[in-house]
């Protein structure tokens, strides 16, 4: 059965500390620094020892060469005197002159092999480790010179002895700095967690705190705060839509109920019943139209930008819509003019763009007044983006009301007596936003209202 960490018997404070991200991070950094320091000490010690052994080999070989030079220049007697003199000095090096059979002629070197040539490591009977070099001389003599290797280890340790201390200090420094940095990170994460819990509890106006350092966390906080703002706006919009739906549909449904109750209460008359049913169906069609418009707006706002988009000939689409509404306008004593540049295309949903343009034209014809003149235009702007506009010479919309009329169900006081649900401009705004376009309500040059939809340049 796997063991749990931390153990269940620890006090709560210690259990929290052992789970702390700050502690684990600081310990991890300190362990890495300490491990690197140990590796550095080991590598430095080995390199220093190897270099010192090379120096020792050079010193031993040089001393042996001096003895060989004495022998070659002055003969065996001088060599014998030099060996005895070196043995008497006891300077930390050893010299031995022996016959090829191992008989000692002069000097002393316990544990020396017979007939040694070249370098070798020798261990004396007392356990002393020696580095030796041997040479066979003419006349049957074997010269061996050796030196103790213990100073090599001591010198290498002295040269690298500060590394463990430096590594320990570095590990302690890393532990402290890692603890401070991790505690700061934990503090920021705790503030984010507290804000997130308040949002989850229903306070949609709560935002994550930023430090003003403009680092990665501040940029992440800005992104999340933007998302929270969008969520708050959507939730508030949903609440407002719920209120608006209840308010705007209560009238038609109440009238429908009154008509049906009145028809049910009076004596059966086929003609009167037929008229009551037709009126009821008309009321239901209005209700269903409202729900259909709300559904189209919801689909437009919930759509993913660019999903299912294809090149759309905006010029041809606008010409088709203008042609359909031109006949409708003439029947009502109104006029519709088109100024459409050919070949203007955008990336988008053709059906949604057609619905958007139809709503804008229908709004202009419905609310522009008697004899209104509506203009539909399509052109390219200086940046290469497409611009669609629908203007009229009607009464227009006051500047302070232009943002409000883009909301669902919002209608100007003078428009409440005309047919409509107050959803046309809301659908147009949702469709424009889905296409990355900017929808603006402006005053037309000759008075009235101009709705401008500016599409971004195609990539």
Secondary structure as UniProt FT lines:
FT   TURN            8..9
FT   HELIX           12..18
FT   HELIX           21..74
FT   HELIX           76..89
FT   STRAND          93..99
FT   TURN            100..101
FT   STRAND          104..107
FT   TURN            110..111
FT   TURN            114..115
FT   STRAND          118..123
FT   TURN            125..126
FT   STRAND          129..137
FT   TURN            138..140
FT   STRAND          141..148
FT   HELIX           150..200
FT   TURN            201..202
FT   TURN            204..205
FT   HELIX           216..265
FT   HELIX           270..302
FT   TURN            305..308
FT   STRAND          310..313
FT   HELIX           314..331
FT   TURN            332..333
FT   STRAND          335..340
FT   TURN            342..343
FT   STRAND          345..348
FT   HELIX           350..367
FT   TURN            370..371
FT   STRAND          373..380
FT   TURN            382..383
FT   STRAND          386..392
FT   HELIX           399..401
FT   TURN            402..403
FT   HELIX           404..406
FT   TURN            408..409
FT   HELIX           413..415
FT   TURN            416..417
FT   HELIX           424..434
FT   TURN            435..436
FT   STRAND          438..443
FT   TURN            445..446
FT   STRAND          449..454
//
